[in-house]
Amino acid sequence: MLLVHPVTEVVKFIPVLIGSVILGTSSGNPAWSIIPLALIVGFALTRWFTTTYRVGPTHVELRTGLVQRRELSVPRSRIRSVDIESDLLHRALGLSVVVIGTGQQADSGEKFKLDSLDARVVPALRTELLAHTARPAPATPAAGESEDEAAQAHPAAREIGHWRPEWVRYAPLSLTGFAVIAPIVGAAFQYGLGERLFESDAAQDIGEGTAAAIALVALGLFAAIVLLVSLAACTRYLTTYFGLRVLHNGRTLHVRHGLFTTRQITLDLARFRGATVNEPLLLRLSGAAELEAIMVGENPRQKILPQAPRAAVERTLGELLDSGARTDRTPLAQMSARLTRHGPAARRRRYFRALSPVVLLALAVLAFALEGPIPPWWWLLPGLTAIVAIALAEDRYRGLGHTVLPRTGTSPAWLITRSGCLDRDRDCLEAPGVIGWTVRQSFWQRRAGLATVIAATAAGKKRYLVIDIPLAQAWSLIESVTPGALGSR
C-alpha cells in the first residue's frame, strides 16, 4: 500500500501536477511543482496508517480515513458477490483488490473495497466470505445416496463460456469506440483545434473548391473517424475481456477476464433471476449479441459474455439456465420461444412516432420553398429520411413481442419480453423474481386500446416492460406469470 496508493493518487491528479509544473515554470519558482506532488504522496501514505479491516464471524468491518473517519460494516449473510481486481502494479507486487458486493451498495454505487491484499490469501478469503452460499460437499455419499446422486447434488465447476480471439471483430459494431473517442475529440476542440482546422490554408482551399472535392474530403474524414473509433473499440475490448472464462458449479457463477487489469467476479446464483440478451442493431445484423445476468443486488447490466456470436451466447445462456433442479425444459426454451406480436395498433404507433419528424422536416423545406427558390436536392432530405424512418419503424415493430413459459413440475414460469431497434433487449425473467405489477396507459395509448405492463423486481434493471400490449391481454399476462396477483378484480 505504501507504493500502490502514492502511484495511483499521482496518476489520478496528473492534470493538477501538469498545471503546477506550468505555474512553476512561468513564475521561475520550481517549488510550485514540487509542493502539490509532496502533498499528494503524503496524503496517499496516510491511507496505510489509517486503514484496518477485520473479517469476523458475523461481519466484515473496514475503518479508513484521516480527516473524515469512515467505518463500514457488512453482515456476512448479506454478501452477494466478491470481485477480485489486479492491475499491472498490483500483479507485479503480488497484490489484489477485493470488492465485496451487497444489494445496498449496488444501488448506491458505494463499494466495500479491501485494497492491496496479499494475492495468496485472496482465494481462501473469497471462499470464506461466500461460504454461506454453498452447502459443503460430503466426502462420501450420504446414507441411501449413490455416488452418482452425490456427484449430481454437489457438481464440480464447469466452464459454460470462454472468450475467443476472433470475437474482437464484433467490437467496432457497438458504441464503445465512440464513448472512448468522443471525450478526446471534444477536449481537442475545446482547446482550439476546430478554429485552427477551419482557418488553415487547406480548409480555405477546400471551401473554394468544387462540390466533388468537398464530398471527397467529407468521405475521407468519415473514414478516418470510423477507423479511429474501430481501433479504440477493439483496444478496449481486448484489454477488458481478454482471456474471459465463465465457470458454473450450480451454486456460484465465476467470471474472470482482463489483459492488463484482471478481474474475477463471483456471483451467488441464489440471487439469479434471469438473463438479458442485448442485440444492438449492428451486432444483430452480424449475427452477434451480448449476454447479461439479472441478479438481485448486483450491477443492473451484469455482463456475462461481451460481443460474441449468437450461437455462443445461446449456448452459455442454456448452460446458465439449465442448473439441475432449476428447470426441466429445454435449456434454450427461453431463447427459442416464439413471441406474441402486439397487433396493428402497436405497429401504427411505431410508424407514427418514426414519421412525425419526417413530416416536420418536409414542412420546413416547403416553407423555405414558398419564400424563394431552393436547390432541388433539398427535397431529397425528407424523402431519404422517410425511407430510413419506415425501415426503423418496421424493425421496431418486428422486435416487439412477449410470451410466458408456463410453470412445470420443477421450473417456475418465465416472462420473456423483447423491445427496441437500435438497442434491442430480450429479457428472460423468472416469475418468482416479480414483486409487483403496473399497468400504465398514456393519453394516446388509451385512444389506441394499448397499455404498457411493467414487472417490478429487485433484480437487474428493476423494471421490465411489455410495451404497447393490447389492454385485453394485459390482465391475462399478469395472471399467467403470477397466478392470483390480481385477486378478485
Solvent accessible surface area in square Angstrom, and as a share of the most:
residue,aa,sasa,rsa
1,M,52,0.23
2,L,87,0.43
3,L,92,0.46
4,V,1,0.00
5,H,2,0.01
6,P,13,0.08
7,V,61,0.35
8,T,50,0.29
9,E,10,0.05
10,V,37,0.21
11,V,91,0.53
12,K,132,0.56
13,F,77,0.32
14,I,78,0.39
15,P,99,0.62
16,V,81,0.46
17,L,24,0.12
18,I,98,0.50
19,G,37,0.35
20,S,11,0.07
21,V,78,0.45
22,I,112,0.57
23,L,92,0.46
24,G,4,0.03
25,T,107,0.62
26,S,89,0.58
27,S,63,0.41
28,G,62,0.60
29,N,67,0.34
30,P,92,0.58
31,A,39,0.31
32,W,121,0.42
33,S,27,0.17
34,I,108,0.55
35,I,89,0.45
36,P,28,0.18
37,L,75,0.37
38,A,61,0.47
39,L,123,0.61
40,I,20,0.10
41,V,45,0.26
42,G,31,0.30
43,F,116,0.48
44,A,0,0.00
45,L,61,0.30
46,T,36,0.21
47,R,84,0.30
48,W,121,0.43
49,F,143,0.60
50,T,21,0.12
51,T,37,0.21
52,T,79,0.46
53,Y,96,0.37
54,R,136,0.50
55,V,50,0.29
56,G,6,0.06
57,P,119,0.75
58,T,88,0.51
59,H,71,0.32
60,V,0,0.00
61,E,40,0.18
62,L,14,0.07
63,R,113,0.41
64,T,27,0.16
65,G,19,0.18
66,L,107,0.53
67,V,142,0.82
68,Q,139,0.62
69,R,123,0.45
70,R,100,0.36
71,E,117,0.52
72,L,35,0.17
73,S,68,0.44
74,V,6,0.03
75,P,51,0.32
76,R,36,0.13
77,S,80,0.52
78,R,96,0.35
79,I,0,0.00
80,R,20,0.07
81,S,3,0.02
82,V,0,0.00
83,D,14,0.07
84,I,7,0.03
85,E,40,0.18
86,S,10,0.06
87,D,46,0.24
88,L,103,0.51
89,L,47,0.23
90,H,9,0.04
91,R,106,0.39
92,A,85,0.66
93,L,79,0.39
94,G,35,0.34
95,L,31,0.15
96,S,7,0.05
97,V,11,0.07
98,V,1,0.00
99,V,9,0.05
100,I,1,0.00
101,G,16,0.16
102,T,7,0.04
103,G,4,0.04
104,Q,137,0.61
105,Q,23,0.10
106,A,41,0.32
107,D,102,0.53
108,S,80,0.51
109,G,59,0.57
110,E,71,0.32
111,K,114,0.48
112,F,0,0.00
113,K,85,0.36
114,L,4,0.02
115,D,31,0.16
116,S,14,0.09
117,L,16,0.08
118,D,49,0.25
119,A,38,0.29
120,R,204,0.74
121,V,79,0.45
122,V,3,0.02
123,P,69,0.43
124,A,71,0.55
125,L,26,0.13
126,R,43,0.16
127,T,96,0.56
128,E,84,0.38
129,L,0,0.00
130,L,13,0.06
131,A,55,0.42
132,H,85,0.38
133,T,24,0.14
134,A,38,0.29
135,R,146,0.53
136,P,123,0.78
137,A,63,0.49
138,P,62,0.39
139,A,110,0.85
140,T,95,0.55
141,P,51,0.32
142,A,59,0.46
143,A,110,0.85
144,G,89,0.86
145,E,47,0.21
146,S,55,0.36
147,E,132,0.59
148,D,116,0.60
149,E,92,0.41
150,A,14,0.11
151,A,66,0.51
152,Q,143,0.64
153,A,39,0.31
154,H,39,0.17
155,P,43,0.27
156,A,86,0.67
157,A,63,0.48
158,R,87,0.32
159,E,76,0.34
160,I,8,0.04
161,G,9,0.09
162,H,66,0.29
163,W,22,0.08
164,R,104,0.38
165,P,89,0.56
166,E,87,0.39
167,W,9,0.03
168,V,37,0.21
169,R,137,0.50
170,Y,14,0.05
171,A,1,0.00
172,P,41,0.26
173,L,48,0.24
174,S,16,0.10
175,L,135,0.67
176,T,36,0.21
177,G,0,0.00
178,F,98,0.41
179,A,68,0.53
180,V,57,0.33
181,I,20,0.10
182,A,60,0.46
183,P,84,0.53
184,I,109,0.55
185,V,62,0.36
186,G,42,0.40
187,A,50,0.39
188,A,34,0.26
189,F,93,0.39
190,Q,147,0.65
191,Y,184,0.70
192,G,21,0.20
193,L,72,0.36
194,G,7,0.07
195,E,118,0.53
196,R,188,0.69
197,L,93,0.46
198,F,146,0.61
199,E,129,0.58
200,S,42,0.27
201,D,117,0.61
202,A,66,0.51
203,A,31,0.24
204,Q,92,0.41
205,D,96,0.50
206,I,57,0.29
207,G,57,0.55
208,E,144,0.65
209,G,36,0.35
210,T,93,0.54
211,A,83,0.65
212,A,67,0.52
213,A,38,0.30
214,I,80,0.41
215,A,51,0.39
216,L,125,0.62
217,V,54,0.31
218,A,54,0.42
219,L,114,0.57
220,G,40,0.39
221,L,111,0.55
222,F,136,0.57
223,A,59,0.46
224,A,56,0.43
225,I,90,0.46
226,V,64,0.37
227,L,110,0.55
228,L,90,0.45
229,V,6,0.04
230,S,25,0.16
231,L,103,0.51
232,A,16,0.12
233,A,1,0.01
234,C,32,0.19
235,T,81,0.47
236,R,100,0.37
237,Y,4,0.02
238,L,64,0.32
239,T,38,0.22
240,T,41,0.24
241,Y,21,0.08
242,F,90,0.37
243,G,39,0.38
244,L,3,0.02
245,R,117,0.43
246,V,0,0.00
247,L,41,0.20
248,H,0,0.00
249,N,29,0.15
250,G,32,0.31
251,R,53,0.19
252,T,21,0.12
253,L,0,0.00
254,H,33,0.15
255,V,1,0.01
256,R,116,0.42
257,H,22,0.10
258,G,9,0.09
259,L,60,0.30
260,F,102,0.42
261,T,64,0.37
262,T,19,0.11
263,R,77,0.28
264,Q,34,0.15
265,I,6,0.03
266,T,9,0.05
267,L,0,0.00
268,D,5,0.02
269,L,10,0.05
270,A,71,0.55
271,R,50,0.18
272,F,2,0.01
273,R,61,0.22
274,G,0,0.00
275,A,0,0.00
276,T,3,0.02
277,V,0,0.00
278,N,9,0.05
279,E,12,0.05
280,P,23,0.14
281,L,42,0.21
282,L,91,0.45
283,L,0,0.00
284,R,44,0.16
285,L,133,0.66
286,S,50,0.32
287,G,39,0.38
288,A,2,0.01
289,A,0,0.00
290,E,17,0.08
291,L,0,0.00
292,E,8,0.04
293,A,1,0.01
294,I,3,0.02
295,M,0,0.00
296,V,20,0.12
297,G,5,0.05
298,E,21,0.10
299,N,82,0.42
300,P,65,0.41
301,R,86,0.31
302,Q,17,0.07
303,K,56,0.24
304,I,1,0.00
305,L,1,0.00
306,P,0,0.00
307,Q,8,0.04
308,A,0,0.00
309,P,30,0.19
310,R,69,0.25
311,A,66,0.51
312,A,6,0.05
313,V,0,0.00
314,E,45,0.20
315,R,130,0.47
316,T,2,0.01
317,L,1,0.00
318,G,4,0.04
319,E,63,0.28
320,L,2,0.01
321,L,1,0.00
322,D,55,0.29
323,S,25,0.16
324,G,54,0.52
325,A,89,0.69
326,R,54,0.20
327,T,8,0.05
328,D,89,0.46
329,R,40,0.15
330,T,92,0.53
331,P,51,0.32
332,L,61,0.30
333,A,17,0.13
334,Q,2,0.01
335,M,12,0.05
336,S,87,0.56
337,A,19,0.14
338,R,223,0.81
339,L,25,0.13
340,T,63,0.37
341,R,115,0.42
342,H,2,0.01
343,G,21,0.20
344,P,96,0.61
345,A,16,0.12
346,A,0,0.00
347,R,90,0.33
348,R,152,0.55
349,R,30,0.11
350,R,2,0.01
351,Y,56,0.21
352,F,140,0.58
353,R,122,0.44
354,A,22,0.17
355,L,52,0.26
356,S,39,0.25
357,P,79,0.50
358,V,13,0.07
359,V,84,0.48
360,L,122,0.61
361,L,61,0.31
362,A,34,0.26
363,L,99,0.49
364,A,44,0.34
365,V,6,0.03
366,L,79,0.39
367,A,52,0.40
368,F,112,0.47
369,A,32,0.25
370,L,142,0.71
371,E,150,0.67
372,G,25,0.24
373,P,145,0.91
374,I,35,0.18
375,P,54,0.34
376,P,113,0.71
377,W,145,0.51
378,W,74,0.26
379,W,111,0.39
380,L,106,0.53
381,L,82,0.41
382,P,11,0.07
383,G,36,0.34
384,L,106,0.53
385,T,54,0.31
386,A,24,0.19
387,I,116,0.59
388,V,85,0.49
389,A,10,0.08
390,I,79,0.40
391,A,62,0.48
392,L,60,0.30
393,A,0,0.00
394,E,38,0.17
395,D,39,0.20
396,R,74,0.27
397,Y,12,0.05
398,R,126,0.46
399,G,0,0.00
400,L,6,0.03
401,G,0,0.00
402,H,13,0.06
403,T,23,0.13
404,V,32,0.18
405,L,24,0.12
406,P,91,0.57
407,R,195,0.71
408,T,50,0.29
409,G,78,0.75
410,T,78,0.45
411,S,4,0.02
412,P,30,0.19
413,A,7,0.06
414,W,0,0.00
415,L,0,0.00
416,I,0,0.00
417,T,4,0.02
418,R,50,0.18
419,S,28,0.18
420,G,25,0.24
421,C,7,0.04
422,L,116,0.58
423,D,86,0.45
424,R,17,0.06
425,D,19,0.10
426,R,9,0.03
427,D,11,0.05
428,C,0,0.00
429,L,1,0.01
430,E,10,0.05
431,A,10,0.08
432,P,92,0.58
433,G,4,0.04
434,V,16,0.09
435,I,127,0.65
436,G,26,0.25
437,W,53,0.18
438,T,70,0.41
439,V,44,0.25
440,R,111,0.40
441,Q,53,0.24
442,S,52,0.33
443,F,96,0.40
444,W,162,0.57
445,Q,9,0.04
446,R,123,0.45
447,R,156,0.57
448,A,38,0.30
449,G,35,0.34
450,L,2,0.01
451,A,0,0.00
452,T,4,0.02
453,V,0,0.00
454,I,11,0.05
455,A,1,0.01
456,A,34,0.26
457,T,6,0.03
458,A,47,0.36
459,A,0,0.00
460,G,1,0.01
461,K,62,0.26
462,K,71,0.30
463,R,118,0.43
464,Y,3,0.01
465,L,47,0.23
466,V,1,0.00
467,I,48,0.24
468,D,0,0.00
469,I,0,0.00
470,P,31,0.19
471,L,58,0.29
472,A,90,0.70
473,Q,68,0.30
474,A,0,0.00
475,W,72,0.25
476,S,69,0.44
477,L,8,0.04
478,I,3,0.01
479,E,69,0.31
480,S,55,0.35
481,V,3,0.02
482,T,28,0.16
483,P,105,0.66
484,G,54,0.52
485,A,58,0.45
486,L,44,0.22
487,G,63,0.60
488,S,119,0.77
489,R,178,0.65
